[in-house]
């Protein structure tokens, strides 16, 4: 009996499950397995079911996307040098935030390029952030399968896709140079707030910033330099910096950094909203080594409580 079950399982892996009976969204594509051992692609038709598996392409790696640049992509006939072929997420520069692990769905690519074959769709999406591919296809309708894959290879933050909306003339190598090792939200925010900033400017300001600290702070302090943004944000909680910058517009780079250093729970930022007159030492005194939610909730419920009262009430 077990041997029969094993044979059935092997057969399903070799020839693929019958996905044609599964409901789907028209235009959606997915990987499927071929009897040759290669992987193909199938597309959802107008009736809401997947067509049969098309097995005319190269092996399709649907596994985790590369962060270390170990994969290679041929830029194809465009002749554009995209630089390293994997977005190296790098280490977070601060203590809060982390690189995204979900690149989003690539299913919308079929709607942007209805004439592309299943193998074209699979080749564009292989190892690339799905949201990035779809966004770039929308912003650059003339870009080829290879162009989209090269620009979005390993980009789980949809950095290049959003950046292209703000800088339509930038090349694939420009997009990748700005995004490599940088927080996608930060790059998107900064490129919108500072349209004149260069590739290097955006990358330097957002390298390792997966909390979008510098991007949001630039909206609160438009005149602050890259050095100012980094000095305020490095090692600090992005939410805390953003909230404090709004609550205390006159506070300096050093003030914000001192108040929010290591504050990933946005304790000081939210507490400042409840106690606008409290100093940095008051905020730190209440928040340090305490549960942020407990401190903030009690401060809102008991506005007359002191720093020591708040600390005493939280275990």
C-alpha positions, 0 to 999 in steps of 0.5 A: 500500500505504501509503495503504491502511494509513493508511486502516485506521489512521484507521478504527480511531481513528474507530470504536475498536478492538474491545475486546470481544475483550480480557480484563478484570475485571468492572466495569472501565471504560475510555474508547473513541472514537466515530464522532462524534469524541467519546469514550465509555466501555465497561464490562467485563461478567460474561464478562470482555470489554468491552461496546460503546462507549457514546457518550451523554456529553460528550468525555472527556479521558483525558490528563494530569491538571491540576496548575494548576487550569486545568480546571473542574468543575461541583459539580452539585446538591450546591452545595458550593464545592470551591474551585480545581478542580485540585490544585496540586502546588506545588514540593517544599519539601525537596530530596527527594521529588516529587509523584506522577505516577500517580493510580491506577486508577479501575476499582474505582468500578464495584464501589462504584456498580454502578448507575452508567452508563458515562457516570457512571463516565467523568464521575466519573473524568475528570481525577481521581486514580483511587485518590482517587475509589474511596476517596471512593466507599467512604467517602461512598457518597451522594456524587454523580458530581460530588462525587467528581470535584470532590473528586479532580480532579487529586489524584494523591496520593490525599490527599482519599480517605485524609483522608476516612477520618480525617475523615468529616465534612469537606466537599469544600472542607475536603479540598481545602484541606488537600490543595492543594499538600501531600504526600498521604502526609504529610497522611494520616499527620498526620491519623491522628497528630493527629486534632484538627489542623485543615485549616489545620494539616495543610496548613501542616505538609505543604505541599510535603512529598512525602517524608512527613517531617513525617507520620512525624516526628509519630509519633516526636515526638507533642508537636512543633508544626507549626513543629518539624516544618517546621524539622526537615524543610525541606531534609532527607531524610524517610527520614533524619529518620525513621531518626535520630528512632528511633535518637536519640529525645533529639535535638532539631529542630536536631540532626535537621535538621543531620544530615539536611540534603540527605541524600536517600539516608538515609546518616546515618540508616542509618549511625546504626543501625550506629554509635549512638555517632557524633556528628552531625559523624561522620555528616556527615563520613562521608556528605557527598559520598559514595555513601550505599549504599557508606558504609552497606554498608561500615559494616555489613560493617566495624563497626571502620572509622572515618569516614576508612576509610569515605570512603577505601573509597568512590570 
